[in-house]
């Protein structure tokens, strides 16, 4: 499949609130990821990052290339997944079998309670080293402890680059 086709095929994300967190310092979001079967064959992983000061950032600019080449590590908030893994970016392997059969993949992340974030989800291509395929960017105005209003992420914008999108913990 040509990656050019990826431009016309949206990568749909739905963020929905889950139950209250134990600590009271994080808001838990469930990510339900669905994508076209053709797109799923190209994507190996999804990398989720959240930036501080979201309103001063341009999502259009953030989607042009790897996030790690555009921001300082300290600007990324520490996230946690459902298994307790923490990092400034969380990477989730795509369940190709589910995606190629038209299904979805459920992910969960804990985001620190706060205001004015930008959520960036990068699509990573199969291979080594990692290769950036494109990304989705949304603004999170408020993250509350416990239940959060549902957020529907923007479609993936294809801007394939030769950069390695890897972000260390």
Biotite code that builds the C-alpha atoms (Angstrom):
import biotite.structure as struc

atoms = struc.array([
    struc.Atom([0.000, 0.000, 0.000], chain_id="A", res_id=1, res_name="UNK", atom_name="CA", element="C"),
    struc.Atom([1.222, 3.460, -0.789], chain_id="A", res_id=2, res_name="UNK", atom_name="CA", element="C"),
    struc.Atom([1.618, 5.701, 2.230], chain_id="A", res_id=3, res_name="UNK", atom_name="CA", element="C"),
    struc.Atom([0.010, 8.476, 0.169], chain_id="A", res_id=4, res_name="UNK", atom_name="CA", element="C"),
    struc.Atom([-3.291, 6.689, 0.663], chain_id="A", res_id=5, res_name="UNK", atom_name="CA", element="C"),
    struc.Atom([-2.847, 7.209, 4.385], chain_id="A", res_id=6, res_name="UNK", atom_name="CA", element="C"),
    struc.Atom([-3.610, 10.916, 3.918], chain_id="A", res_id=7, res_name="UNK", atom_name="CA", element="C"),
    struc.Atom([-7.158, 10.168, 2.938], chain_id="A", res_id=8, res_name="UNK", atom_name="CA", element="C"),
    struc.Atom([-7.783, 7.503, 5.548], chain_id="A", res_id=9, res_name="UNK", atom_name="CA", element="C"),
    struc.Atom([-8.402, 8.895, 9.022], chain_id="A", res_id=10, res_name="UNK", atom_name="CA", element="C"),
    struc.Atom([-6.939, 7.269, 12.077], chain_id="A", res_id=11, res_name="UNK", atom_name="CA", element="C"),
    struc.Atom([-9.764, 7.723, 14.538], chain_id="A", res_id=12, res_name="UNK", atom_name="CA", element="C"),
    struc.Atom([-9.194, 7.940, 18.253], chain_id="A", res_id=13, res_name="UNK", atom_name="CA", element="C"),
    struc.Atom([-11.775, 8.307, 20.959], chain_id="A", res_id=14, res_name="UNK", atom_name="CA", element="C"),
    struc.Atom([-10.780, 9.363, 24.432], chain_id="A", res_id=15, res_name="UNK", atom_name="CA", element="C"),
    struc.Atom([-13.391, 8.620, 27.011], chain_id="A", res_id=16, res_name="UNK", atom_name="CA", element="C"),
    struc.Atom([-13.350, 9.072, 30.742], chain_id="A", res_id=17, res_name="UNK", atom_name="CA", element="C"),
    struc.Atom([-13.047, 6.131, 33.063], chain_id="A", res_id=18, res_name="UNK", atom_name="CA", element="C"),
    struc.Atom([-13.675, 5.828, 36.793], chain_id="A", res_id=19, res_name="UNK", atom_name="CA", element="C"),
    struc.Atom([-11.895, 7.829, 39.485], chain_id="A", res_id=20, res_name="UNK", atom_name="CA", element="C"),
    struc.Atom([-8.222, 7.274, 40.126], chain_id="A", res_id=21, res_name="UNK", atom_name="CA", element="C"),
    struc.Atom([-6.826, 6.106, 43.438], chain_id="A", res_id=22, res_name="UNK", atom_name="CA", element="C"),
    struc.Atom([-4.329, 8.909, 43.915], chain_id="A", res_id=23, res_name="UNK", atom_name="CA", element="C"),
    struc.Atom([-6.466, 11.903, 43.019], chain_id="A", res_id=24, res_name="UNK", atom_name="CA", element="C"),
    struc.Atom([-3.529, 13.374, 41.073], chain_id="A", res_id=25, res_name="UNK", atom_name="CA", element="C"),
    struc.Atom([-4.271, 11.860, 37.672], chain_id="A", res_id=26, res_name="UNK", atom_name="CA", element="C"),
    struc.Atom([-7.153, 11.641, 35.262], chain_id="A", res_id=27, res_name="UNK", atom_name="CA", element="C"),
    struc.Atom([-7.504, 8.311, 33.530], chain_id="A", res_id=28, res_name="UNK", atom_name="CA", element="C"),
    struc.Atom([-8.409, 8.256, 29.868], chain_id="A", res_id=29, res_name="UNK", atom_name="CA", element="C"),
    struc.Atom([-9.332, 5.210, 27.861], chain_id="A", res_id=30, res_name="UNK", atom_name="CA", element="C"),
    struc.Atom([-8.156, 5.357, 24.256], chain_id="A", res_id=31, res_name="UNK", atom_name="CA", element="C"),
    struc.Atom([-10.163, 3.324, 21.777], chain_id="A", res_id=32, res_name="UNK", atom_name="CA", element="C"),
    struc.Atom([-8.146, 3.250, 18.570], chain_id="A", res_id=33, res_name="UNK", atom_name="CA", element="C"),
    struc.Atom([-9.617, 2.242, 15.215], chain_id="A", res_id=34, res_name="UNK", atom_name="CA", element="C"),
    struc.Atom([-8.154, 2.601, 11.739], chain_id="A", res_id=35, res_name="UNK", atom_name="CA", element="C"),
    struc.Atom([-8.578, 1.448, 8.184], chain_id="A", res_id=36, res_name="UNK", atom_name="CA", element="C"),
    struc.Atom([-7.357, -2.080, 7.450], chain_id="A", res_id=37, res_name="UNK", atom_name="CA", element="C"),
    struc.Atom([-4.969, -0.715, 4.833], chain_id="A", res_id=38, res_name="UNK", atom_name="CA", element="C"),
    struc.Atom([-3.507, 1.785, 7.272], chain_id="A", res_id=39, res_name="UNK", atom_name="CA", element="C"),
    struc.Atom([-3.123, -0.843, 9.976], chain_id="A", res_id=40, res_name="UNK", atom_name="CA", element="C"),
    struc.Atom([-0.674, -2.788, 7.802], chain_id="A", res_id=41, res_name="UNK", atom_name="CA", element="C"),
    struc.Atom([1.747, 0.165, 7.870], chain_id="A", res_id=42, res_name="UNK", atom_name="CA", element="C"),
    struc.Atom([1.560, 1.044, 11.566], chain_id="A", res_id=43, res_name="UNK", atom_name="CA", element="C"),
    struc.Atom([3.556, -0.919, 14.135], chain_id="A", res_id=44, res_name="UNK", atom_name="CA", element="C"),
    struc.Atom([3.012, 1.234, 17.219], chain_id="A", res_id=45, res_name="UNK", atom_name="CA", element="C"),
    struc.Atom([1.321, 4.347, 18.546], chain_id="A", res_id=46, res_name="UNK", atom_name="CA", element="C"),
    struc.Atom([3.276, 6.742, 20.732], chain_id="A", res_id=47, res_name="UNK", atom_name="CA", element="C"),
    struc.Atom([1.231, 8.948, 23.074], chain_id="A", res_id=48, res_name="UNK", atom_name="CA", element="C"),
    struc.Atom([2.655, 12.171, 24.538], chain_id="A", res_id=49, res_name="UNK", atom_name="CA", element="C"),
    struc.Atom([1.157, 15.119, 26.396], chain_id="A", res_id=50, res_name="UNK", atom_name="CA", element="C"),
    struc.Atom([2.721, 18.592, 26.301], chain_id="A", res_id=51, res_name="UNK", atom_name="CA", element="C"),
    struc.Atom([2.368, 21.425, 28.798], chain_id="A", res_id=52, res_name="UNK", atom_name="CA", element="C"),
    struc.Atom([1.173, 24.859, 27.611], chain_id="A", res_id=53, res_name="UNK", atom_name="CA", element="C"),
    struc.Atom([-0.987, 23.414, 24.856], chain_id="A", res_id=54, res_name="UNK", atom_name="CA", element="C"),
    struc.Atom([-2.702, 26.693, 23.922], chain_id="A", res_id=55, res_name="UNK", atom_name="CA", element="C"),
    struc.Atom([0.591, 28.290, 22.905], chain_id="A", res_id=56, res_name="UNK", atom_name="CA", element="C"),
    struc.Atom([1.351, 25.432, 20.495], chain_id="A", res_id=57, res_name="UNK", atom_name="CA", element="C"),
    struc.Atom([0.250, 24.923, 16.932], chain_id="A", res_id=58, res_name="UNK", atom_name="CA", element="C"),
    struc.Atom([-1.025, 21.414, 16.301], chain_id="A", res_id=59, res_name="UNK", atom_name="CA", element="C"),
    struc.Atom([-0.325, 21.917, 12.597], chain_id="A", res_id=60, res_name="UNK", atom_name="CA", element="C"),
    struc.Atom([3.342, 22.548, 13.357], chain_id="A", res_id=61, res_name="UNK", atom_name="CA", element="C"),
    struc.Atom([3.580, 19.684, 15.861], chain_id="A", res_id=62, res_name="UNK", atom_name="CA", element="C"),
    struc.Atom([2.311, 17.258, 13.216], chain_id="A", res_id=63, res_name="UNK", atom_name="CA", element="C"),
    struc.Atom([4.948, 18.115, 10.610], chain_id="A", res_id=64, res_name="UNK", atom_name="CA", element="C"),
    struc.Atom([7.693, 15.886, 11.990], chain_id="A", res_id=65, res_name="UNK", atom_name="CA", element="C"),
    struc.Atom([8.796, 13.894, 15.032], chain_id="A", res_id=66, res_name="UNK", atom_name="CA", element="C"),
    struc.Atom([7.710, 15.545, 18.264], chain_id="A", res_id=67, res_name="UNK", atom_name="CA", element="C"),
    struc.Atom([11.077, 14.916, 19.913], chain_id="A", res_id=68, res_name="UNK", atom_name="CA", element="C"),
    struc.Atom([12.785, 17.211, 17.379], chain_id="A", res_id=69, res_name="UNK", atom_name="CA", element="C"),
    struc.Atom([10.436, 20.092, 18.204], chain_id="A", res_id=70, res_name="UNK", atom_name="CA", element="C"),
    struc.Atom([10.109, 20.182, 21.993], chain_id="A", res_id=71, res_name="UNK", atom_name="CA", element="C"),
    struc.Atom([12.294, 19.850, 25.053], chain_id="A", res_id=72, res_name="UNK", atom_name="CA", element="C"),
    struc.Atom([11.939, 16.667, 27.062], chain_id="A", res_id=73, res_name="UNK", atom_name="CA", element="C"),
    struc.Atom([10.930, 18.694, 30.140], chain_id="A", res_id=74, res_name="UNK", atom_name="CA", element="C"),
    struc.Atom([7.861, 20.028, 28.294], chain_id="A", res_id=75, res_name="UNK", atom_name="CA", element="C"),
    struc.Atom([6.373, 16.526, 28.140], chain_id="A", res_id=76, res_name="UNK", atom_name="CA", element="C"),
    struc.Atom([4.398, 15.404, 31.175], chain_id="A", res_id=77, res_name="UNK", atom_name="CA", element="C"),
    struc.Atom([4.998, 11.984, 32.715], chain_id="A", res_id=78, res_name="UNK", atom_name="CA", element="C"),
    struc.Atom([2.228, 9.544, 31.790], chain_id="A", res_id=79, res_name="UNK", atom_name="CA", element="C"),
    struc.Atom([1.377, 6.115, 33.137], chain_id="A", res_id=80, res_name="UNK", atom_name="CA", element="C"),
    struc.Atom([-0.282, 3.178, 31.392], chain_id="A", res_id=81, res_name="UNK", atom_name="CA", element="C"),
    struc.Atom([-2.566, 0.534, 32.885], chain_id="A", res_id=82, res_name="UNK", atom_name="CA", element="C"),
    struc.Atom([0.405, -1.751, 33.653], chain_id="A", res_id=83, res_name="UNK", atom_name="CA", element="C"),
    struc.Atom([2.181, 0.925, 35.676], chain_id="A", res_id=84, res_name="UNK", atom_name="CA", element="C"),
    struc.Atom([4.744, 1.828, 33.006], chain_id="A", res_id=85, res_name="UNK", atom_name="CA", element="C"),
    struc.Atom([5.694, 5.501, 33.216], chain_id="A", res_id=86, res_name="UNK", atom_name="CA", element="C"),
    struc.Atom([7.311, 7.767, 30.691], chain_id="A", res_id=87, res_name="UNK", atom_name="CA", element="C"),
    struc.Atom([7.184, 11.094, 28.915], chain_id="A", res_id=88, res_name="UNK", atom_name="CA", element="C"),
    struc.Atom([5.869, 9.130, 25.937], chain_id="A", res_id=89, res_name="UNK", atom_name="CA", element="C"),
    struc.Atom([4.079, 5.807, 26.075], chain_id="A", res_id=90, res_name="UNK", atom_name="CA", element="C"),
    struc.Atom([4.351, 3.445, 23.144], chain_id="A", res_id=91, res_name="UNK", atom_name="CA", element="C"),
    struc.Atom([1.674, 0.866, 22.426], chain_id="A", res_id=92, res_name="UNK", atom_name="CA", element="C"),
    struc.Atom([2.163, -1.967, 19.930], chain_id="A", res_id=93, res_name="UNK", atom_name="CA", element="C"),
    struc.Atom([-0.704, -2.091, 17.466], chain_id="A", res_id=94, res_name="UNK", atom_name="CA", element="C"),
    struc.Atom([-2.761, -5.313, 17.469], chain_id="A", res_id=95, res_name="UNK", atom_name="CA", element="C"),
    struc.Atom([-2.536, -5.888, 13.718], chain_id="A", res_id=96, res_name="UNK", atom_name="CA", element="C"),
    struc.Atom([-4.919, -8.850, 13.713], chain_id="A", res_id=97, res_name="UNK", atom_name="CA", element="C"),
    struc.Atom([-7.669, -6.814, 15.372], chain_id="A", res_id=98, res_name="UNK", atom_name="CA", element="C"),
    struc.Atom([-7.024, -3.747, 13.231], chain_id="A", res_id=99, res_name="UNK", atom_name="CA", element="C"),
    struc.Atom([-6.895, -5.644, 9.937], chain_id="A", res_id=100, res_name="UNK", atom_name="CA", element="C"),
    struc.Atom([-10.238, -7.258, 10.771], chain_id="A", res_id=101, res_name="UNK", atom_name="CA", element="C"),
    struc.Atom([-11.854, -3.852, 11.262], chain_id="A", res_id=102, res_name="UNK", atom_name="CA", element="C"),
    struc.Atom([-11.684, -3.967, 15.072], chain_id="A", res_id=103, res_name="UNK", atom_name="CA", element="C"),
    struc.Atom([-10.303, -1.513, 17.561], chain_id="A", res_id=104, res_name="UNK", atom_name="CA", element="C"),
    struc.Atom([-7.651, -1.487, 20.235], chain_id="A", res_id=105, res_name="UNK", atom_name="CA", element="C"),
    struc.Atom([-8.276, -0.222, 23.744], chain_id="A", res_id=106, res_name="UNK", atom_name="CA", element="C"),
    struc.Atom([-5.501, 1.652, 25.568], chain_id="A", res_id=107, res_name="UNK", atom_name="CA", element="C"),
    struc.Atom([-5.463, 3.455, 28.911], chain_id="A", res_id=108, res_name="UNK", atom_name="CA", element="C"),
    struc.Atom([-3.289, 6.314, 30.088], chain_id="A", res_id=109, res_name="UNK", atom_name="CA", element="C"),
    struc.Atom([-3.139, 8.372, 33.261], chain_id="A", res_id=110, res_name="UNK", atom_name="CA", element="C"),
    struc.Atom([-2.502, 12.078, 32.688], chain_id="A", res_id=111, res_name="UNK", atom_name="CA", element="C"),
    struc.Atom([-1.574, 14.395, 35.585], chain_id="A", res_id=112, res_name="UNK", atom_name="CA", element="C"),
    struc.Atom([-4.403, 16.634, 36.725], chain_id="A", res_id=113, res_name="UNK", atom_name="CA", element="C"),
    struc.Atom([-3.900, 20.035, 35.144], chain_id="A", res_id=114, res_name="UNK", atom_name="CA", element="C"),
    struc.Atom([-4.863, 22.529, 32.476], chain_id="A", res_id=115, res_name="UNK", atom_name="CA", element="C"),
    struc.Atom([-3.782, 23.501, 29.010], chain_id="A", res_id=116, res_name="UNK", atom_name="CA", element="C"),
    struc.Atom([-2.266, 20.352, 27.529], chain_id="A", res_id=117, res_name="UNK", atom_name="CA", element="C"),
    struc.Atom([-1.703, 19.200, 23.946], chain_id="A", res_id=118, res_name="UNK", atom_name="CA", element="C"),
    struc.Atom([-2.145, 15.477, 23.269], chain_id="A", res_id=119, res_name="UNK", atom_name="CA", element="C"),
    struc.Atom([0.032, 14.116, 20.442], chain_id="A", res_id=120, res_name="UNK", atom_name="CA", element="C"),
    struc.Atom([-0.332, 10.574, 19.106], chain_id="A", res_id=121, res_name="UNK", atom_name="CA", element="C"),
    struc.Atom([2.383, 9.523, 16.663], chain_id="A", res_id=122, res_name="UNK", atom_name="CA", element="C"),
    struc.Atom([2.046, 6.586, 14.261], chain_id="A", res_id=123, res_name="UNK", atom_name="CA", element="C"),
    struc.Atom([5.256, 4.567, 14.078], chain_id="A", res_id=124, res_name="UNK", atom_name="CA", element="C"),
    struc.Atom([6.153, 2.382, 11.070], chain_id="A", res_id=125, res_name="UNK", atom_name="CA", element="C"),
    struc.Atom([7.316, -1.201, 11.217], chain_id="A", res_id=126, res_name="UNK", atom_name="CA", element="C"),
    struc.Atom([11.103, -1.562, 11.217], chain_id="A", res_id=127, res_name="UNK", atom_name="CA", element="C"),
    struc.Atom([14.255, -0.596, 12.998], chain_id="A", res_id=128, res_name="UNK", atom_name="CA", element="C"),
    struc.Atom([15.067, 2.110, 13.674], chain_id="A", res_id=129, res_name="UNK", atom_name="CA", element="C"),
    struc.Atom([11.582, 3.457, 14.290], chain_id="A", res_id=130, res_name="UNK", atom_name="CA", element="C"),
    struc.Atom([10.158, 5.632, 11.517], chain_id="A", res_id=131, res_name="UNK", atom_name="CA", element="C"),
    struc.Atom([7.605, 8.425, 11.886], chain_id="A", res_id=132, res_name="UNK", atom_name="CA", element="C"),
    struc.Atom([4.492, 8.089, 9.684], chain_id="A", res_id=133, res_name="UNK", atom_name="CA", element="C"),
    struc.Atom([2.406, 10.961, 10.982], chain_id="A", res_id=134, res_name="UNK", atom_name="CA", element="C"),
    struc.Atom([0.508, 12.173, 14.015], chain_id="A", res_id=135, res_name="UNK", atom_name="CA", element="C"),
    struc.Atom([-2.686, 13.415, 15.556], chain_id="A", res_id=136, res_name="UNK", atom_name="CA", element="C"),
    struc.Atom([-2.836, 16.460, 17.839], chain_id="A", res_id=137, res_name="UNK", atom_name="CA", element="C"),
    struc.Atom([-5.613, 17.692, 20.137], chain_id="A", res_id=138, res_name="UNK", atom_name="CA", element="C"),
    struc.Atom([-5.896, 20.223, 22.912], chain_id="A", res_id=139, res_name="UNK", atom_name="CA", element="C"),
    struc.Atom([-6.882, 19.082, 26.409], chain_id="A", res_id=140, res_name="UNK", atom_name="CA", element="C"),
    struc.Atom([-8.134, 22.169, 28.220], chain_id="A", res_id=141, res_name="UNK", atom_name="CA", element="C"),
    struc.Atom([-8.604, 20.469, 31.591], chain_id="A", res_id=142, res_name="UNK", atom_name="CA", element="C"),
    struc.Atom([-7.738, 17.071, 33.048], chain_id="A", res_id=143, res_name="UNK", atom_name="CA", element="C"),
    struc.Atom([-9.651, 16.384, 36.242], chain_id="A", res_id=144, res_name="UNK", atom_name="CA", element="C"),
    struc.Atom([-9.141, 13.641, 38.769], chain_id="A", res_id=145, res_name="UNK", atom_name="CA", element="C"),
    struc.Atom([-11.615, 10.888, 38.024], chain_id="A", res_id=146, res_name="UNK", atom_name="CA", element="C"),
    struc.Atom([-14.096, 11.347, 35.215], chain_id="A", res_id=147, res_name="UNK", atom_name="CA", element="C"),
    struc.Atom([-13.116, 13.538, 32.265], chain_id="A", res_id=148, res_name="UNK", atom_name="CA", element="C"),
    struc.Atom([-15.253, 14.692, 29.369], chain_id="A", res_id=149, res_name="UNK", atom_name="CA", element="C"),
    struc.Atom([-14.822, 12.556, 26.246], chain_id="A", res_id=150, res_name="UNK", atom_name="CA", element="C"),
    struc.Atom([-12.381, 13.855, 23.627], chain_id="A", res_id=151, res_name="UNK", atom_name="CA", element="C"),
    struc.Atom([-12.307, 12.774, 19.995], chain_id="A", res_id=152, res_name="UNK", atom_name="CA", element="C"),
    struc.Atom([-8.801, 13.060, 18.599], chain_id="A", res_id=153, res_name="UNK", atom_name="CA", element="C"),
    struc.Atom([-8.109, 14.631, 15.235], chain_id="A", res_id=154, res_name="UNK", atom_name="CA", element="C"),
    struc.Atom([-7.417, 12.368, 12.246], chain_id="A", res_id=155, res_name="UNK", atom_name="CA", element="C"),
    struc.Atom([-3.858, 11.285, 11.634], chain_id="A", res_id=156, res_name="UNK", atom_name="CA", element="C"),
    struc.Atom([-1.998, 13.643, 9.296], chain_id="A", res_id=157, res_name="UNK", atom_name="CA", element="C"),
    struc.Atom([0.546, 11.863, 7.106], chain_id="A", res_id=158, res_name="UNK", atom_name="CA", element="C"),
    struc.Atom([3.880, 13.646, 7.129], chain_id="A", res_id=159, res_name="UNK", atom_name="CA", element="C"),
    struc.Atom([6.247, 10.703, 6.825], chain_id="A", res_id=160, res_name="UNK", atom_name="CA", element="C"),
    struc.Atom([9.751, 11.683, 7.882], chain_id="A", res_id=161, res_name="UNK", atom_name="CA", element="C"),
    struc.Atom([13.034, 9.850, 8.233], chain_id="A", res_id=162, res_name="UNK", atom_name="CA", element="C"),
    struc.Atom([13.384, 10.958, 11.860], chain_id="A", res_id=163, res_name="UNK", atom_name="CA", element="C"),
    struc.Atom([13.306, 8.454, 14.745], chain_id="A", res_id=164, res_name="UNK", atom_name="CA", element="C"),
    struc.Atom([10.321, 9.439, 16.921], chain_id="A", res_id=165, res_name="UNK", atom_name="CA", element="C"),
    struc.Atom([11.582, 7.612, 20.017], chain_id="A", res_id=166, res_name="UNK", atom_name="CA", element="C"),
    struc.Atom([11.293, 9.574, 23.261], chain_id="A", res_id=167, res_name="UNK", atom_name="CA", element="C"),
    struc.Atom([13.114, 8.265, 26.326], chain_id="A", res_id=168, res_name="UNK", atom_name="CA", element="C"),
    struc.Atom([11.467, 7.865, 29.732], chain_id="A", res_id=169, res_name="UNK", atom_name="CA", element="C"),
])
